[in-house]
Amino acid sequence: MSHLDTYETELSFQADRRKAAVAFIKIASDLWYDKSIELVLFRNQLIDRNVSEILDLHEYAGAFVEKPISIFDSVEIAEAIKTLELPPAKLDIGKLTYEYHLEEDHISATSFVAKKLKPAKTSNNITPKDVVLYGFGRIGRLLARELMTRTGKGAQMRLRAIVTRGKIDATVLEKRASLLKSDSVHGDFAGTIAVDIDKKALIINGTTVHIISANAPEDIDYTTYGINDALVIDNTGAFRDHEALSRHLAGKGVAKVLLTAPGKGVPNIVHGVNHLEHNPDETSIFSAASCTTNAITPVLKAMDDSFGVKYGHLETIHAYTNDQNLVDNMHSKYRRGRAAALNMVITETGAGKAVSKALPTFEGKLTSNAIRVPVPNGSLAILNLELDKETSIEDLNTTLRKYALEGDLVEQIKYSIDNELVSSDIVGSSAPSIYDSNATIVREGGKNVILYVWYDNEYGYSHQVIRLAKYISKVRRFTYY
């Protein structure tokens, strides 16, 4: 075959792949908007992805499982899913395709999918939950974006209101809308946002979200807005203990409270690790802990369960935050007063101690410190651990790859095989822990290891908050991971 013939063949195959990706996007959209069935590819979101992004994700998926995962296979499996009568669900089409290739019996894709998803038939019905965002800062706006993007038919959580302080007029609403629409780190919101001055509301993707001004949580009557038994997600940082957070429950129309920061006197939850230890029927106030705690705890659990951890040290290389100064000025904490975008700043982190709230076996085992660095988002946790059992780089990586592929932590741990990975690459990752397999160090003797865990301290953490919110609200769909 001549070079020209080879090139023409490549062009033809590429066109077929892209057409298949278009077909796949159509099926995935139909499943989501018609049946509230969300497809993901090894936990990577597929809604609102373009053709090139879909094909890139398939390349990653194939490298991850070390077997080809083609777009043509995904279309076949997706079409099979579409033929079934299923309840609202979240299905990993990458895992289904991978398992279909391993199937020894030569059965049709439809029969295979029907067999694998049979347990979905017994899943419980879901009652949608009203959600109120109390505060509208970095995390609050990302939560609003995700809640509205994933609303679908409204079968799970419905963002109904956002509470802020101060007056609400046309200028304020326009500014709130602008901050939600455009983000210097995460880009533009993939939806529509309009202002309704008469309603004092934002119209997000055609849906009314009320903007409520309040100085005290107990003063708000949400029922006047048609909001009942709501989950309030407090992202202000102003209320941190049980007594203060209980003020939300004194307001009318509130059933549950979730704090997006470490809390005192309330369960601190890292979803995937210890959420099942607290029954939402018996507990009204929860904390989603911190972004760093959510990043390191899943990996630490995997390491402790597999090798045993004697003790260790955590060093966090953390993006600067709004708590720091833009230029040198007074600050209540040492060093944080220096210009955030010009300095590396050593500061404390409570993440080492906070791990024990989710994993009591780590009580007293970890020391920790943090270095704030001049990037606006994207952080790195370095774990220096002394293990009970000897291991090697190969065995350690195989173990964590398995945790990322199957089990209770597949939403939490993403396994990176990228030799060129840098902090900007992990911005936008929905996993709170991105394990850098190529950076791992195992010292001679096999009991001292150094692990590098990246995390999007805004976006990845926001997804952990949403996962926990779904658990608290009892709107978790059937999942197949």
URGI-V633206 format. One record per helix or strand of 3 or more residues. SS is the DSSP state (a for helix, b for strand). FROM is the first residue (numbers start at 1). LEN is the number of residues. Records with the same first field share a line. If there is no record, write none. Layout:
SS = FROM-LEN + FROM-LEN
//
This chain:
a = 3-33 + 51-15 + 71-13 + 93-10 + 109-8 + 118-5 + 138-12 + 170-12 + 217-3 + 222-4 + 242-8 + 275-3 + 291-17 + 351-8 + 360-3 + 393-13 + 423-4 + 437-3 + 459-15
b = 37-5 + 89-4 + 129-6 + 157-8 + 193-4 + 201-4 + 207-7 + 230-5 + 254-6 + 285-3 + 309-11 + 345-3 + 366-8 + 379-9 + 413-4 + 433-4 + 448-8 + 478-3
//
